[in-house]
Amino acid sequence: MGFFDHLQKGGAFSLQAKKTQVRKVVQTKPAAPTNPSVQNSNSRTPRAQSSSQKTHAPKARSVSSDADPRPSKRLTTPSRPRKRPTPETRLSSDDDDVTDSDTSFEMRKRARVSASAEPDPERRIRSVKAFSEEASRPFKMVHAADITSGQKAGKFKPAFGAASKPKEILLQYPSASRKERFDCMVPKDNDEFRPIDDIVQVIETVADHYIPSDKAAEFNDETTGIRRRLRRAIALSSETQFREAVEDYNKLVERLRIDGHIAKTLDETHRMGLPWVERILNQTYARTVSPRVESLRQYENGTDNVYGELLPRFISDIFKETKLKSGHVFVDLGSGVGNVVLQAALEIGCESWGCEMMANACDLAELQQAEFKARCRLWGILPGKTHLVRGDFLEQESIINVLKRADVVLINNQAFTPQLNNELINHFLDMKEGCKIVSLKSFVPAGHKIQSRNLNSPINLLKVQQKNYWSNSVSWTDVGGTYFIATKDSSRLKAFIDDST
């Protein structure tokens, strides 16, 4: 998908009179980076700018009164990774009206509330395999109980004021898979996993997205519905009522699955809303990356090898702006722990690639990828294929090849050196016409115009749009900013050449 297919392979027009050729960008004296912590080097330095996702969401009251662990991201050289709250709705009782007055959501730029991606008639949401007999066989996954009973067991205490550790709770997902094991526990501080909240949020997600409207009353009735009963149990701190509500949910969702209602609902669905997507991604992250988030502190100062995350709502906006569809190919250069790669595969259903060179981030990405597949099986979802590549994205053959057919390429180049950005421009040469490159810094200088003296510059084949992102869109700041979508478009260069001849 080269910007320069027409020059190299004879596309819509050919250059004959002057035999103009596109030259690689060569920077003899790199400009000083705007960030003093990022230094240029005469030789290429390691790089792994992550555009993975961590989430930030409104807070309400929770039975566990904690935030799920979200990894901190590093951009340039932060002092240490910070855990970020999970983008989950905290639980509150229906008996108690709660207004969210959390001052952390005062925004210098008001966050835009946007719909998820447009329906894609070609997108198949349901995994047939997840609803078959084969799905009931054991498969490898991280149970919630593995978190609360493992090395971090001391960070949890019994829920509902119990004097001793209660027995596990089993939770059925909407597919034919086995149940997940949960300990009836709550965390002792704000940086740990909240199993009770996770149970309720699973049930609410099932009610919102898997149940046909004529069956929804059993979940949503204001007196006897499953959701109401769960909240009443939490408000009354009644473990017995909570367990009874979960058990009735398990029976109900299994009956609806056997009767074919859940499969029919999924087959009629051609779009996954962001809250649904986030629920699955948050579960994946909490069971793989969160327990090991401190490993992200291992990075090199003064190189392109820095870490910062683009959060799910921002990524979802990018998908809409670029019109990414299930039949497309998405590539994340500098994919970190793989969050964006997984989000594209889940939310859009497209073929999704990522490349990262930081070993610690790659290790976590592989854990996420494995758990992501298990989570999709639990939820009965068929995601797009995911490919995570270790190494320098400027050198990996598989990435060089996939870029030739990519439809959308994401590059979080917020802290890249000018030298690296120029090297990237040269690697865009083989991209196909119409490919969209999304970046935090533009590859085309402001005010750039095609002229005879710069006719050979690769950036002449890029048409750039500047867009805004809003508060809580990136991990390194709570305020909004701008990003850029560059589209390979040869028409302006062709028109200039035609006018000059």
C-alpha positions, 0 to 999 in steps of 0.5 A, a space after each residue: 500500500 505504498 504511497 508511491 505505487 504509481 511511481 514504482 509500478 505504473 499506476 494511474 499516471 506515469 512520469 516521463 518528461 523529467 523522469 522524476 523519482 521519489 527519493 528517500 528522506 535523508 536527514 543530515 542534521 536532525 532537528 533537536 527534539 522538543 522533549 529534552 528527555 528524547 535524544 537523537 543519535 547518529 545510529 538507530 536506537 531501540 524504539 517501541 512507542 506503544 499505542 495500546 489502550 488503558 482506560 479511564 471511566 466515570 466512577 460510581 460507588 462500588 461494593 469493593 470501592 476500588 479501581 481495577 488495575 490499569 497499567 500506567 504508560 510511559 511517555 518520554 521518561 516518567 518516574 514510574 508506571 502508575 496504575 490507572 482505574 479500569 473503565 468500569 461502571 462502579 456498582 451502586 444500589 438501585 435503592 440509592 440514587 447516585 450522582 457522579 460529582 467526581 472532580 477528576 472528570 472536570 475537563 479542559 476540553 469536554 469529552 465527546 460522547 460518540 457512538 461506536 463504529 457503524 454497523 458492518 453487514 459483513 461482520 459476523 459477531 458469533 463464534 459458531 465454535 463457542 456454541 458447539 459441544 466442543 466449547 464445553 471442553 476445558 481450555 486454558 484461561 485465567 479464572 478470577 479466582 486465580 487472581 485472588 488466591 494466588 500471590 496477591 491473596 493477601 490483598 483481598 478480604 471476604 466480601 459481605 463482611 464474612 468472617 472467613 473466606 467463603 466458597 467460590 462462585 461459579 459464573 456462566 457466560 453466554 456461550 456453551 463454555 464452562 463457568 468461570 470461578 470467582 472468589 467472593 472477595 473484595 480488595 483491601 486497596 484501590 489498585 486491585 481486581 474487584 471480583 464482585 464488580 466483575 460478576 455484576 458487570 458480566 451479567 449486565 453486559 449479557 443483559 444488554 447485548 445477548 438477550 432478545 427484547 421479549 426475554 429482557 424482563 427477567 433481567 430488567 424488571 424493577 422488582 424481580 429482575 436479576 439486575 435489581 436483585 444483585 444490587 439489592 443484595 449488595 445494598 443489604 450486604 447479603 451474600 446469600 441473596 447475591 449467590 441466589 441471584 447469580 445462580 438464577 442468572 446462570 440457569 436463565 442464560 443457559 436456558 436461553 442459550 439452549 433455546 437458541 435465543 442468544 445465538 439468534 441475537 448475536 447473528 442479528 448483530 453487526 456492531 459491537 458497542 464500546 462498553 461491550 468491547 471494553 468489558 472483554 478487554 478489561 477482563 483480559 487485561 486484569 488477568 494478565 497485565 495488571 498483576 505484572 504491571 511493574 515490569 513496564 518500568 524497564 525501559 531505556 531513558 533517552 531513546 525512542 523506546 518509550 511508552 504511552 497509551 491511547 485509550 479505548 474511546 480514542 481508538 474507537 474514534 480512530 476506527 470510525 474516522 478511518 472507516 475501518 471494516 471487518 474486511 480490512 487490515 489494521 497495523 499498530 507500529 509500536 503496539 506495546 502490550 497489544 491493547 489496540 491490536 486486540 481492540 481492533 480485532 474485537 470491535 471491528 473484526 478485522 485482521 489486526 497486526 502489531 509490532 513491538 520491540 520492548 521484551 517486557 511489553 512483548 511478554 505481556 502482549 503474548 499473555 494478553 493474546 492468549 487470554 483474549 482468545 479464551 475470553 472471546 470463547 467465553 463470550 461467544 465472539 468471533 474476533 479478527 485474527 491477531 498477529 503480534 510481532 517482536 522486533 523493530 518495525 522498520 526491519 521485521 519482514 512480516 511487518 514490511 509485507 503486511 504494510 503493503 496491504 494495510 488499510 489503516 496504520 496507527 503510529 503513536 509517534 508522540 515521542 519519536 525523534 525526527 530521525 525516526 519519523 523520517 525513517 518511517 516516511 521511507 517505509 511508507 513507500 510501498 503502501 497502497 493508494 488510499 491507506 490511512 496513517 494515523 499519528 500523533 505528530 504529522 508527517 507533513 509539515 504545516 503549510 507544506 506545498 508541492 513545488 518544483 524544488 520538492 517534487 521528489 519528496 515522499 510527503 507530496 503523496 500524503 493528504 493530511 487531516 488534523 483531528 481533535 481528541 478529547 480529555 482522557 484519551 491518552 495515558 500521559 495527560 488528562 487534557 485533549 489534543 490533536 492527531 493526524 490522518 494522512 491518506 496516500 493520495 496521488 491526485 495532487 502530485 499528478 495534477 501538479 505534474 500535469 500542470 507543469 508539463 
